[in-house]
Amino acid sequence: MKVILTGSIAFDYLMQFPGLFKDHLIAEHLDKVSLSFLVHDMVKQDGGVGPNIAYSLAMLGGKAALFSTAGQDFGDYSRRLEEVGVDTSGVKIIVNKFTASFFATTDRSNAQIATFYTGAMEDSADLPLSEAKYDPDDLVMVSPSDPRTMQRYIREAPELGLRMLFDPGQQIISMDPEVLRDGVKHAHGLFVNEYEFELLQKHTGWTAEEILAIPAFTVVTLGEHGARVVAEGVDCVVPAIDGLMVKDPTGVGDAFRGGFLRGYMADLPLKVCVELGNTAAAYCIQEAGPQCHCYTWDRFVTFFREHFNDEGLLDEID
C-alpha cells in the first residue's frame, strides 16, 4: 500500500528585516506606496504540503508517491526527496514555469509582507488522477493545492475506486461549499486543525456531529494540546509531547500526517497512529523548516517510547 500525495509543491524564501515596516509607511499616502526593504539574509527551504507529508512518511519507511506539478527548477529538490525514499516519478515538470514559491519578509515585530507565486502549481488542474500509478489498496490524499485540482480529485478518486483522504487546510475558504461537502462525503479519512474544523462547519453548513459521522475516521489536530481522533467506537485526545525546544512550527501539521499515515498503513490502532503523528510533529517543530528533521526508524521508536506505550506493536512494522 502507498499514499499518493497530490498537494502543492513549493519553495519558501524567508527573509528577516531588522527594522519595523510601520516606521516606513505613511498613512496618508498608502495609495502611492513604493518601498524596498534591505535584508541581510535569506533562507530558501523546500516546502509544499505534498512533499512535506511525503518526507516524514518516507523516512518512517512508508511508501509515499508525489503526484503533482513542479517547474523547471525542481531537479535538486526531487533528488533530495528521492534520497529519503519519496517516489517523485509522478511529478509532471512544466518546463516554461518555475515551481510555486512563497516569498516572505518578516520584521522584528513579526509583521510580515509576503507574496505567493503559483507557477507550475496551477497546471496541476490539467493532470488527471487516472495518470497516477495506483493499485486498488492505495490511498490518495487531497491536500491544499490549486482549488480546481482539489475539486477534480475529489470527483475522480471515488470514480477510480481509490480511498480518499481529505485535507482541505487553508483552501477551505477558497472552495465552493458544495465541493467541500463532496470532499467530506467521499472522504475515507478527514484531516483538519481545530480552526479549520470550525471553518468547515461554517462553509458546509453541517454540524460537527454531522461531519464526524461521515468518514471512516477524522483527525482534528489541536496544536500544543495534541490531536483528537474520531471513528466508530473511538473518540480520544492524545496529548502532544511537551518540554520541546520549539524552533519553527512550519510544516508541523504535515509531519503529523506523515507519522499518522505510517501507522495507518500498518493497520495499527488509531490511538497509536495519533501517537506516531505527535512524535513526527515533535521532531519537526524542533527544527527550522518543514523538511529539516531527520531520524532513523530505531531512533524514532526509542523517542516514541519515552512518551507513549505501543505495547510492542511497533516491533511488527517492517
C-alpha positions as CSV (number, residue, x, y, z in Angstrom):
1,M,0.0,0.0,0.0
2,K,1.2,3.5,-0.8
3,V,-0.2,7.0,-0.3
4,I,-0.5,9.2,-3.4
5,L,0.1,12.8,-2.3
6,T,-1.5,15.5,-4.5
7,G,-0.8,18.6,-2.5
8,S,1.3,21.6,-3.6
9,I,5.0,21.5,-4.3
10,A,6.7,24.8,-3.4
11,F,9.8,26.7,-2.3
12,D,9.8,29.0,0.7
13,Y,12.0,32.1,0.5
14,L,12.2,33.6,4.0
15,M,13.8,36.9,4.8
16,Q,14.2,38.9,8.0
17,F,14.1,42.8,8.0
18,P,15.9,44.2,11.1
19,G,13.6,47.2,11.4
20,L,9.8,47.8,11.6
21,F,7.7,48.1,8.5
22,K,5.4,50.6,10.2
23,D,8.2,53.1,10.5
24,H,8.3,53.4,6.7
25,L,4.6,53.6,6.0
26,I,3.0,57.0,5.6
27,A,-0.7,56.6,6.4
28,E,-2.0,59.4,4.2
29,H,0.0,58.1,1.2
30,L,-0.7,54.4,1.2
31,D,-2.2,54.7,-2.3
32,K,1.3,55.7,-3.5
33,V,3.3,53.2,-1.5
34,S,6.7,52.3,-3.1
35,L,9.1,50.6,-0.8
36,S,12.1,48.4,-0.9
37,F,13.4,46.8,2.3
38,L,17.1,45.8,2.6
39,V,17.6,42.4,4.2
40,H,20.9,40.8,5.0
41,D,19.9,37.1,5.0
42,M,17.6,34.8,3.1
43,V,16.8,31.2,3.7
44,K,15.4,29.0,0.9
45,Q,13.5,25.9,2.1
46,D,11.9,23.0,0.3
47,G,8.2,23.1,1.1
48,G,4.7,22.4,-0.1
49,V,2.1,20.3,1.6
50,G,2.6,17.2,-0.6
51,P,6.4,16.9,-0.2
52,N,6.2,17.8,3.5
53,I,3.9,14.9,4.2
54,A,5.8,12.6,1.9
55,Y,9.2,13.4,3.6
56,S,8.1,12.3,7.1
57,L,6.2,9.3,5.8
58,A,9.1,8.0,3.7
59,M,11.6,8.5,6.5
60,L,9.5,6.1,8.5
61,G,9.5,3.5,5.8
62,G,6.1,4.3,4.3
63,K,5.5,4.3,0.6
64,A,4.9,7.9,-0.5
65,A,4.3,8.9,-4.1
66,L,4.1,12.6,-5.2
67,F,1.5,13.3,-7.9
68,S,1.5,17.0,-8.8
69,T,3.2,19.6,-11.0
70,A,6.5,21.4,-10.5
71,G,8.7,23.8,-12.5
72,Q,12.0,23.6,-14.4
73,D,13.8,24.3,-11.0
74,F,12.6,21.1,-9.3
75,G,15.6,18.9,-10.1
76,D,17.7,19.2,-6.9
77,Y,14.5,19.2,-4.8
78,S,13.4,16.0,-6.5
79,R,16.7,14.3,-5.8
80,R,16.6,15.2,-2.1
81,L,13.2,13.7,-1.8
82,E,14.2,10.5,-3.7
83,E,17.2,10.1,-1.2
84,V,14.8,9.7,1.7
85,G,12.5,7.3,-0.3
86,V,9.9,9.5,-1.8
87,D,8.7,8.4,-5.3
88,T,8.7,11.6,-7.5
89,S,8.1,9.9,-10.8
90,G,4.5,11.1,-10.8
91,V,5.5,14.8,-10.7
92,K,5.0,16.5,-14.1
93,I,7.5,19.2,-14.9
94,I,6.2,22.3,-16.5
95,V,9.3,23.4,-18.4
96,N,8.3,27.0,-19.1
97,K,7.4,27.8,-15.4
98,F,9.1,27.8,-12.1
99,T,7.9,25.8,-9.1
100,A,5.4,27.6,-6.9
101,S,7.1,29.9,-4.4
102,F,6.4,31.7,-1.2
103,F,8.3,34.9,-0.6
104,A,8.1,36.3,2.9
105,T,9.8,39.2,4.7
106,T,9.3,39.4,8.5
107,D,10.2,42.5,10.6
108,R,11.4,42.4,14.2
109,S,7.8,42.7,15.5
110,N,6.9,39.6,13.4
111,A,4.8,41.7,11.0
112,Q,5.1,40.0,7.6
113,I,4.8,41.0,4.0
114,A,4.5,38.1,1.6
115,T,3.7,37.1,-1.9
116,F,2.9,33.7,-3.4
117,Y,3.8,32.7,-7.0
118,T,1.5,30.0,-8.1
119,G,3.8,29.0,-11.0
120,A,3.6,25.4,-12.1
121,M,1.0,24.6,-9.3
122,E,-1.8,25.9,-11.4
123,D,-1.1,23.3,-14.1
124,S,-2.0,20.5,-11.7
125,A,-5.6,21.1,-12.6
126,D,-4.9,19.6,-16.0
127,L,-3.4,16.5,-14.5
128,P,-6.0,13.7,-14.3
129,L,-5.7,11.4,-11.3
130,S,-6.1,8.4,-13.7
131,E,-2.5,9.0,-14.7
132,A,-1.2,8.3,-11.2
133,K,0.4,4.8,-10.8
134,Y,-2.0,3.4,-8.3
135,D,-3.1,0.0,-7.0
136,P,-6.5,-0.9,-5.7
137,D,-5.5,-0.7,-2.0
138,D,-3.7,2.7,-2.3
139,L,-4.8,5.9,-0.6
140,V,-4.9,9.3,-2.3
141,M,-4.5,12.4,-0.2
142,V,-6.2,15.6,-1.5
143,S,-4.3,18.4,0.3
144,P,-4.1,22.1,-0.4
145,S,-3.2,23.0,-3.9
146,D,-5.0,24.8,-6.7
147,P,-8.7,24.6,-5.7
148,R,-9.6,23.4,-9.2
149,T,-7.2,20.5,-8.7
150,M,-8.7,19.6,-5.4
151,Q,-12.2,19.7,-6.9
152,R,-11.1,17.4,-9.7
153,Y,-9.6,14.8,-7.5
154,I,-12.5,14.8,-5.0
155,R,-14.6,13.8,-8.0
156,E,-12.1,11.4,-9.6
157,A,-10.9,9.5,-6.6
158,P,-14.2,7.6,-6.0
159,E,-14.7,7.1,-9.7
160,L,-11.3,5.3,-9.7
161,G,-12.2,3.3,-6.6
162,L,-9.4,5.0,-4.5
163,R,-9.8,5.7,-0.8
164,M,-9.5,9.4,-0.4
165,L,-8.0,11.3,2.5
166,F,-9.4,14.8,2.6
167,D,-7.0,17.5,3.9
168,P,-8.6,20.8,2.8
169,G,-6.4,23.1,5.0
170,Q,-6.2,26.8,4.2
171,Q,-8.1,26.2,0.9
172,I,-11.4,25.8,2.8
173,I,-12.2,29.5,2.3
174,S,-11.4,29.2,-1.5
175,M,-13.6,26.2,-2.3
176,D,-17.3,26.1,-3.2
177,P,-19.4,24.8,-0.3
178,E,-20.8,22.0,-2.4
179,V,-17.3,20.9,-3.3
180,L,-16.4,20.9,0.4
181,R,-19.4,18.8,1.2
182,D,-18.5,16.3,-1.6
183,G,-15.0,16.2,-0.1
184,V,-16.3,15.2,3.2
185,K,-18.9,12.7,1.7
186,H,-16.2,10.9,-0.3
187,A,-13.6,11.0,2.4
188,H,-12.3,7.8,3.9
189,G,-10.3,10.0,6.3
190,L,-10.5,13.7,7.1
191,F,-7.6,15.8,8.5
192,V,-8.1,19.4,9.8
193,N,-6.8,21.5,12.6
194,E,-9.1,22.9,15.3
195,Y,-9.8,26.2,13.5
196,E,-10.2,24.6,10.1
197,F,-12.8,22.3,11.6
198,E,-14.8,25.3,12.7
199,L,-14.5,26.8,9.2
200,L,-15.5,23.5,7.6
201,Q,-18.7,23.6,9.7
202,K,-19.4,27.2,8.6
203,H,-18.8,26.6,4.9
204,T,-20.6,23.3,4.6
205,G,-23.5,24.2,6.8
206,W,-23.1,20.9,8.7
207,T,-22.6,20.5,12.4
208,A,-19.5,18.9,13.9
209,E,-21.5,15.8,14.7
210,E,-22.8,15.5,11.1
211,I,-19.2,15.8,9.7
212,L,-17.7,13.4,12.2
213,A,-20.3,10.7,11.3
214,I,-19.3,10.5,7.6
215,P,-15.6,9.5,7.2
216,A,-14.2,6.2,8.5
217,F,-12.0,8.4,10.7
218,T,-11.5,12.1,11.4
219,V,-8.4,13.7,12.9
220,V,-8.5,17.2,14.4
221,T,-5.1,18.5,15.4
222,L,-5.1,20.7,18.5
223,G,-1.7,22.4,18.4
224,E,0.1,22.2,21.7
225,H,-2.8,20.1,23.1
226,G,-2.2,17.2,20.7
227,A,-4.8,15.7,18.5
228,R,-8.3,14.2,18.6
229,V,-9.2,11.1,16.5
230,V,-12.8,10.1,16.0
231,A,-14.1,6.9,14.4
232,E,-16.7,4.3,15.0
233,G,-16.3,3.3,18.7
234,V,-13.3,5.7,19.1
235,D,-13.1,9.3,20.3
236,C,-10.0,10.2,22.1
237,V,-7.5,13.1,22.5
238,V,-3.8,12.2,22.6
239,P,-1.6,14.9,24.2
240,A,1.3,16.4,22.4
241,I,4.9,15.8,23.5
242,D,5.8,18.7,25.8
243,G,9.1,20.1,27.0
244,L,10.4,20.6,23.5
245,M,12.7,23.4,22.2
246,V,10.4,25.0,19.6
247,K,12.2,26.5,16.7
248,D,9.6,26.7,13.9
249,P,6.0,25.5,13.6
250,T,6.1,25.5,9.8
251,G,5.1,22.1,8.4
252,V,4.4,20.5,11.8
253,G,0.9,19.5,10.8
254,D,2.3,17.9,7.6
255,A,4.8,15.9,9.7
256,F,2.0,14.8,11.9
257,R,0.1,13.5,8.9
258,G,3.2,11.6,7.7
259,G,3.6,9.9,11.1
260,F,-0.1,9.1,11.4
261,L,-0.3,7.6,7.9
262,R,2.7,5.3,8.7
263,G,0.7,3.8,11.5
264,Y,-2.5,3.6,9.5
265,M,-0.8,1.8,6.6
266,A,0.4,-0.8,9.1
267,D,-3.1,-1.2,10.4
268,L,-2.2,0.0,13.9
269,P,-4.9,1.2,16.3
270,L,-6.0,4.8,15.6
271,K,-4.7,6.0,19.0
272,V,-1.2,4.6,18.2
273,C,-1.4,6.3,14.8
274,V,-2.0,9.7,16.5
275,E,0.9,9.0,18.9
276,L,3.1,8.4,15.8
277,G,1.8,11.6,14.4
278,N,2.6,13.5,17.5
279,T,6.1,12.1,17.6
280,A,6.8,13.1,14.0
281,A,5.5,16.5,14.8
282,A,7.8,16.8,17.8
283,Y,10.8,16.1,15.6
284,C,9.7,18.7,13.0
285,I,8.9,21.6,15.5
286,Q,12.5,21.4,16.9
287,E,14.0,22.3,13.5
288,A,13.8,25.4,11.4
289,G,11.9,24.2,8.4
290,P,9.3,21.6,7.3
291,Q,11.9,19.1,6.0
292,C,14.9,19.7,8.2
293,H,14.2,17.0,10.8
294,C,15.9,13.6,10.4
295,Y,15.7,10.2,12.1
296,T,16.1,6.5,11.6
297,W,13.3,4.1,12.4
298,D,15.1,2.9,15.5
299,R,15.8,6.4,16.8
300,F,12.2,7.3,16.2
301,V,10.8,4.3,18.1
302,T,13.2,5.0,21.0
303,F,11.9,8.6,21.3
304,F,8.3,7.4,20.8
305,R,8.6,5.0,23.7
306,E,9.9,7.8,26.0
307,H,6.4,9.3,25.8
308,F,3.9,6.6,24.7
309,N,3.4,2.8,25.2
310,D,2.8,0.9,22.0
311,E,2.8,-2.5,23.8
312,G,5.3,-3.8,21.3
313,L,3.2,-3.1,18.2
314,L,5.9,-1.0,16.5
315,D,8.2,-4.1,16.6
316,E,5.9,-5.7,14.0
317,I,6.3,-2.9,11.4
318,D,8.7,-3.9,8.6
